[in-house]
Amino acid sequence: MLIQGANVYCDGKFIRRDIAVSGEIFTVYSNDDVVKDYSDAYIIPGLTDIHFHGAVGKDLCDGTKESIEAICEYEAQNGVTQVIPATMTLADVELERIFKAIGDYDGTKGAEFIGVHMEGPYISKDKIGAQNPKYLAMPSLENFDKYQKLSNNRIKKVTIAPEVDGAKDFIKERADEVVISIGHTDCDYDTALEAFDLGAKSVTHLFNALNDIKHRSPGVCGAAFDSPEVMVELITDGVHIHPSVIRMIYAMFGDDRVILVSDSMMATGLSDGKYSLGGQDVYVKGKKATLESGTIAGSASNLFDCIRYAYSIGIPFESLVRSAAVNSAKEAGIYDKYGSIRVGKYANFVVVDKDLNIIDVYIRGKKIGGANEKN
């Protein structure tokens, strides 16, 4: 397939150029007669969401192939071609069941299932967010290794509060195996900085379930800023973070250190109503999802919606593509095959118009249909 005339995202900017796809990958030339004219469109790499829980009434923690596949299909229709959904803080027996289902998953529909983000139970009771405090646990190498084996080594990222007992040893022992992310934590600047020195490389949904930044106690945000190798997740759904703070984070960290995530839950793609997250009731109105207490409980926006919102408040589209496609693929360790439009990489890409409406989505060179087409 030869794609002609589009504005293609390359190395941080859009260039009008032709691209070729042969089979599953981008190539130098096309060996078939299919020609697509996208001269009025923009082509970006397929997005990778490394932190979300579910969509269309399904949750990763349902622990079924049907739920995972439904989530993957929805994500693909909305420009997310690789997924790393997140688990929740649940009982050990439930986590065993969920990680076994993850390890057994062999679905091929929709977005490519890369692995999972283990969000809890190694977190702080003081920054619990929408996690269930009943099932908090101390970091355990033995339990984690059990989960990792059950998942068929699909755990790619672990959120941990560095101040809880055993956290520092866990970070030191497993930082070479998975991405350790600081989150749901009440820790101060010095404790966060120590965690980064031990090998933690990421911050889970910056400013959410963390201490606020203050001029004499900069907390996790300050420690991350002072640690150049650390990436920060950011939810730009218009609910979790004020527009001014979103602009501030991009100015502070630069678009090479921000990773957009949706943190979406099962209500995403559906109407307002009562849903569930981690065994707790969640009430959704518009884009806001809350527990009965009013605590924000994930989001009801997909990752491409987060891009649209951030673009509407002044973040350049090029920076958002880097955050949602390039940086996420790099952190997930899959940038050799995903995250950019380069010869030899999988042809996972999204075609959008000037208003950021999805025209087409391709996975491994095959058109799967965009969100607009579905609707």
C-alpha positions as CSV (number, residue, x, y, z in Angstrom):
1,M,0.0,0.0,0.0
2,L,1.3,3.5,-0.9
3,I,0.0,6.4,1.1
4,Q,0.3,9.7,-0.7
5,G,0.5,13.3,0.3
6,A,-0.3,13.2,4.0
7,N,1.3,15.3,6.7
8,V,3.3,12.6,8.5
9,Y,4.6,12.9,12.1
10,C,8.3,12.5,11.9
11,D,10.8,13.3,14.7
12,G,8.6,15.8,16.4
13,K,7.2,17.6,13.4
14,F,4.8,17.1,10.5
15,I,6.3,16.6,7.0
16,R,4.3,16.2,3.9
17,R,5.5,12.9,2.4
18,D,4.5,9.5,1.0
19,I,4.8,6.3,3.1
20,A,4.7,2.7,2.1
21,V,3.3,-0.4,3.8
22,S,4.1,-3.9,2.9
23,G,2.4,-6.6,4.9
24,E,2.6,-5.6,8.6
25,I,5.4,-3.1,8.4
26,F,6.4,0.3,7.0
27,T,8.7,-0.2,4.0
28,V,10.7,1.9,1.5
29,Y,8.3,1.0,-1.3
30,S,5.0,-0.6,-1.9
31,N,4.8,-4.0,-3.7
32,D,1.1,-3.8,-4.4
33,D,-1.3,-1.6,-6.3
34,V,-3.3,-0.1,-3.4
35,V,-2.9,3.7,-3.3
36,K,-4.5,5.8,-0.5
37,D,-4.7,9.6,-0.9
38,Y,-4.6,11.3,2.5
39,S,-3.4,14.6,1.2
40,D,-5.8,16.6,3.4
41,A,-5.0,14.5,6.5
42,Y,-2.4,14.0,9.2
43,I,-0.8,10.7,10.0
44,I,0.5,9.9,13.5
45,P,1.9,6.7,15.1
46,G,-0.7,4.6,16.9
47,L,-1.1,5.7,20.5
48,T,0.0,3.5,23.5
49,D,-2.0,3.9,26.7
50,I,0.1,2.7,29.6
51,H,-2.5,3.4,32.3
52,F,-6.2,2.8,32.0
53,H,-8.6,0.3,33.5
54,G,-11.4,-0.3,31.1
55,A,-14.1,0.9,28.7
56,V,-17.5,0.1,27.2
57,G,-18.7,-1.6,30.4
58,K,-15.7,-3.8,30.7
59,D,-12.7,-3.8,33.1
60,L,-9.3,-5.5,33.0
61,C,-10.1,-6.9,36.5
62,D,-13.1,-8.7,35.1
63,G,-10.4,-11.3,34.4
64,T,-12.0,-12.6,31.2
65,K,-10.9,-12.9,27.6
66,E,-14.2,-11.3,26.5
67,S,-13.6,-8.2,28.6
68,I,-10.0,-7.7,27.5
69,E,-10.9,-8.2,23.9
70,A,-13.8,-5.7,24.1
71,I,-11.5,-3.1,25.7
72,C,-8.9,-3.7,23.0
73,E,-11.5,-3.2,20.2
74,Y,-12.8,0.0,21.7
75,E,-9.3,1.4,22.1
76,A,-8.3,0.6,18.6
77,Q,-11.4,2.4,17.2
78,N,-10.2,5.4,19.1
79,G,-6.6,5.5,17.9
80,V,-4.9,3.5,20.7
81,T,-3.2,0.7,18.9
82,Q,-1.2,-0.7,21.8
83,V,-2.5,-1.1,25.3
84,I,-1.1,-1.6,28.8
85,P,-4.2,-1.6,31.1
86,A,-3.9,-1.4,34.8
87,T,-5.0,-3.7,37.6
88,M,-6.4,-2.4,41.0
89,T,-5.9,-3.0,44.7
90,L,-7.7,-6.3,45.3
91,A,-7.5,-9.4,47.4
92,D,-4.6,-11.7,46.7
93,V,-6.9,-14.5,45.4
94,E,-8.5,-12.0,43.0
95,L,-5.2,-10.8,41.7
96,E,-4.1,-14.4,41.2
97,R,-7.2,-15.0,39.1
98,I,-6.8,-11.7,37.1
99,F,-3.1,-12.3,36.4
100,K,-3.8,-15.8,35.2
101,A,-6.4,-14.5,32.8
102,I,-3.8,-12.0,31.6
103,G,-1.3,-14.7,31.1
104,D,-3.8,-16.8,29.1
105,Y,-5.0,-14.0,26.9
106,D,-4.5,-14.7,23.3
107,G,-6.9,-12.4,21.6
108,T,-6.1,-10.7,18.3
109,K,-9.0,-8.2,17.9
110,G,-8.4,-4.5,18.2
111,A,-5.4,-2.9,19.9
112,E,-2.3,-5.0,20.6
113,F,-2.2,-6.2,24.2
114,I,1.4,-5.5,25.3
115,G,1.1,-6.1,29.0
116,V,-0.3,-4.7,32.2
117,H,0.4,-1.9,34.8
118,M,0.1,-3.2,38.3
119,E,-1.4,-0.2,40.2
120,G,-1.5,-1.4,43.8
121,P,-1.7,-3.0,46.3
122,Y,1.8,-1.6,47.3
123,I,0.5,1.9,47.9
124,S,-0.2,4.3,50.8
125,K,-3.4,4.3,52.8
126,D,-3.0,8.1,53.0
127,K,-3.2,8.6,49.3
128,I,-5.6,5.7,48.4
129,G,-7.5,7.6,45.8
130,A,-10.2,5.3,44.3
131,Q,-8.3,2.1,45.4
132,N,-9.8,-0.1,48.1
133,P,-8.0,0.3,51.4
134,K,-9.2,-3.1,52.6
135,Y,-6.7,-4.9,50.3
136,L,-3.6,-2.8,50.7
137,A,-0.4,-5.0,51.1
138,M,3.2,-4.4,51.8
139,P,5.6,-4.9,48.8
140,S,6.4,-8.6,48.5
141,L,9.0,-9.9,46.0
142,E,7.5,-13.4,46.5
143,N,3.9,-12.3,45.7
144,F,5.0,-10.1,42.8
145,D,7.0,-13.0,41.3
146,K,3.9,-15.2,41.7
147,Y,1.8,-12.6,39.8
148,Q,4.5,-12.2,37.2
149,K,4.7,-15.9,36.5
150,L,0.9,-16.2,36.3
151,S,0.8,-13.3,33.9
152,N,3.3,-14.9,31.6
153,N,5.7,-12.0,32.3
154,R,3.2,-9.4,31.1
155,I,3.6,-7.1,34.1
156,K,5.4,-4.1,32.6
157,K,4.9,-1.4,35.2
158,V,4.3,-1.3,39.0
159,T,3.0,1.6,41.0
160,I,4.5,1.8,44.5
161,A,4.5,4.2,47.4
162,P,8.2,4.4,48.4
163,E,7.5,5.1,52.1
164,V,5.7,1.8,52.8
165,D,7.7,-1.0,54.5
166,G,9.6,-3.0,52.0
167,A,9.2,-0.6,49.1
168,K,12.9,0.4,48.8
169,D,14.1,-3.2,48.7
170,F,11.4,-4.0,46.1
171,I,12.5,-1.0,43.9
172,K,16.1,-2.0,44.2
173,E,15.4,-5.7,43.4
174,R,12.9,-5.3,40.5
175,A,13.8,-2.0,38.8
176,D,15.7,-3.9,36.1
177,E,12.7,-6.1,35.4
178,V,9.8,-3.7,35.3
179,V,9.2,0.1,35.2
180,I,8.8,1.2,38.8
181,S,6.5,4.2,39.1
182,I,6.0,6.3,42.2
183,G,2.3,6.9,42.9
184,H,-0.5,6.8,45.5
185,T,2.1,8.1,47.9
186,D,2.4,10.5,50.8
187,C,6.1,10.7,50.6
188,D,8.2,13.9,50.6
189,Y,10.9,15.1,48.2
190,D,13.8,13.3,49.8
191,T,12.0,9.9,49.9
192,A,10.9,10.3,46.3
193,L,14.5,11.3,45.3
194,E,15.9,8.2,47.0
195,A,13.4,6.0,45.2
196,F,14.5,7.4,41.9
197,D,18.1,6.9,42.8
198,L,17.3,3.2,43.6
199,G,15.8,2.8,40.1
200,A,12.2,4.1,40.0
201,K,11.8,5.8,36.6
202,S,8.2,7.1,36.5
203,V,5.5,9.0,38.4
204,T,1.9,7.7,38.2
205,H,-0.7,10.3,37.3
206,L,1.3,13.4,38.4
207,F,-0.5,15.6,41.0
208,N,-3.2,13.0,41.5
209,A,-2.9,10.8,44.7
210,L,0.3,12.7,45.6
211,N,1.2,15.6,47.8
212,D,0.9,19.0,46.3
213,I,4.0,20.9,45.3
214,K,4.9,23.7,47.7
215,H,7.7,26.2,47.6
216,R,9.4,24.6,50.7
217,S,8.3,21.0,50.2
218,P,8.3,20.2,46.4
219,G,7.3,16.6,47.0
220,V,7.3,14.0,44.3
221,C,6.9,16.5,41.5
222,G,10.0,18.4,42.6
223,A,12.0,15.2,42.9
224,A,10.9,14.0,39.5
225,F,11.9,17.4,38.0
226,D,15.3,17.0,39.5
227,S,15.7,13.5,38.1
228,P,16.2,13.9,34.3
229,E,15.6,10.2,33.5
230,V,12.2,10.1,35.2
231,M,9.0,10.3,33.1
232,V,5.7,11.6,34.4
233,E,2.2,10.4,33.6
234,L,-0.4,13.1,33.0
235,I,-4.2,12.8,32.7
236,T,-5.6,15.5,30.5
237,D,-9.3,14.7,30.5
238,G,-10.3,18.2,31.7
239,V,-11.2,16.8,35.2
240,H,-8.0,15.6,36.9
241,I,-5.7,18.6,36.2
242,H,-6.4,22.3,35.8
243,P,-5.5,23.7,32.3
244,S,-2.9,26.0,33.8
245,V,-1.2,23.1,35.5
246,I,-1.1,21.1,32.3
247,R,0.6,23.9,30.6
248,M,3.0,24.3,33.5
249,I,3.9,20.6,33.5
250,Y,4.8,20.8,29.8
251,A,6.9,23.9,30.4
252,M,8.7,22.3,33.4
253,F,9.3,18.8,32.0
254,G,9.3,19.3,28.3
255,D,7.3,17.1,25.9
256,D,10.1,14.5,26.0
257,R,9.3,13.6,29.6
258,V,5.5,13.7,29.7
259,I,3.4,10.6,29.0
260,L,-0.3,11.1,28.4
261,V,-2.5,8.5,30.0
262,S,-6.3,8.3,30.2
263,D,-6.9,6.3,33.4
264,S,-10.2,5.5,31.9
265,M,-12.6,3.1,33.6
266,M,-15.5,1.0,32.3
267,A,-17.9,3.9,31.8
268,T,-15.7,5.3,29.0
269,G,-17.6,5.1,25.7
270,L,-21.0,4.8,27.5
271,S,-23.6,7.2,29.0
272,D,-23.8,8.7,32.5
273,G,-24.7,6.3,35.3
274,K,-23.5,4.0,38.0
275,Y,-20.5,1.8,37.3
276,S,-17.8,-0.1,39.3
277,L,-14.0,0.2,39.7
278,G,-12.0,-2.1,41.9
279,G,-15.2,-3.4,43.5
280,Q,-16.4,0.1,44.5
281,D,-19.4,2.0,43.0
282,V,-18.5,4.8,40.7
283,Y,-20.9,7.5,39.6
284,V,-20.3,9.1,36.2
285,K,-21.7,12.4,34.9
286,G,-20.2,13.8,31.7
287,K,-16.4,13.2,31.8
288,K,-16.3,13.0,35.7
289,A,-16.2,9.7,37.5
290,T,-16.4,9.7,41.3
291,L,-16.9,7.5,44.3
292,E,-19.9,8.2,46.5
293,S,-17.5,10.3,48.7
294,G,-16.7,12.5,45.7
295,T,-13.2,11.2,45.2
296,I,-12.3,11.1,41.5
297,A,-12.3,7.5,40.3
298,G,-10.5,7.2,37.0
299,S,-11.8,9.0,34.0
300,A,-14.5,8.6,31.4
301,S,-12.3,9.8,28.5
302,N,-10.2,7.7,26.1
303,L,-6.6,8.7,25.3
304,F,-7.5,10.5,22.1
305,D,-10.1,12.5,23.9
306,C,-7.3,13.6,26.3
307,I,-5.2,14.7,23.3
308,R,-8.1,16.8,22.0
309,Y,-8.7,18.5,25.4
310,A,-5.0,19.3,25.8
311,Y,-4.8,20.6,22.3
312,S,-7.8,22.8,23.0
313,I,-6.0,24.5,25.9
314,G,-2.9,25.3,24.0
315,I,-0.6,22.3,24.0
316,P,0.8,21.8,20.4
317,F,-0.4,18.7,18.6
318,E,3.2,17.6,17.9
319,S,3.9,17.6,21.7
320,L,0.8,15.6,22.4
321,V,1.7,13.0,19.8
322,R,5.1,12.7,21.3
323,S,3.6,12.2,24.8
324,A,0.9,9.7,23.8
325,A,2.7,7.7,21.1
326,V,6.5,8.1,21.3
327,N,7.2,8.5,25.0
328,S,4.7,5.8,26.1
329,A,6.2,3.3,23.7
330,K,9.7,4.1,24.9
331,E,8.8,3.6,28.6
332,A,7.0,0.3,27.7
333,G,10.2,-0.9,26.0
334,I,8.5,-1.4,22.6
335,Y,9.9,1.6,20.7
336,D,11.9,-0.7,18.5
337,K,8.7,-1.9,16.8
338,Y,6.1,0.8,17.7
339,G,5.7,4.5,18.4
340,S,7.0,6.0,15.2
341,I,6.5,5.9,11.4
342,R,9.8,4.3,10.4
343,V,10.9,1.6,7.9
344,G,10.9,-1.8,9.6
345,K,8.4,-0.9,12.4
346,Y,4.8,-2.2,12.6
347,A,2.4,-0.2,10.5
348,N,0.3,1.0,13.4
349,F,-0.9,4.5,12.6
350,V,-3.9,6.8,12.8
351,V,-5.2,9.2,10.2
352,V,-6.9,12.4,11.5
353,D,-8.3,15.5,9.9
354,K,-7.3,19.1,10.9
355,D,-9.9,19.1,13.7
356,L,-8.4,15.9,15.2
357,N,-11.3,13.7,14.1
358,I,-10.2,10.2,13.4
359,I,-10.5,9.2,9.8
360,D,-8.9,5.7,9.8
361,V,-6.9,3.5,12.1
362,Y,-4.4,0.9,10.9
363,I,-2.9,-2.0,12.9
364,R,-0.2,-4.1,11.3
365,G,-1.0,-2.5,8.0
366,K,-4.7,-3.4,8.1
367,K,-7.5,-0.8,8.3
368,I,-9.7,-1.4,11.3
369,G,-12.0,1.6,11.0
370,G,-11.9,4.8,13.1
371,A,-14.2,6.0,15.8
372,N,-16.2,8.2,13.4
373,E,-16.7,5.3,11.1
374,K,-18.1,3.2,13.9
375,N,-20.5,5.9,14.9
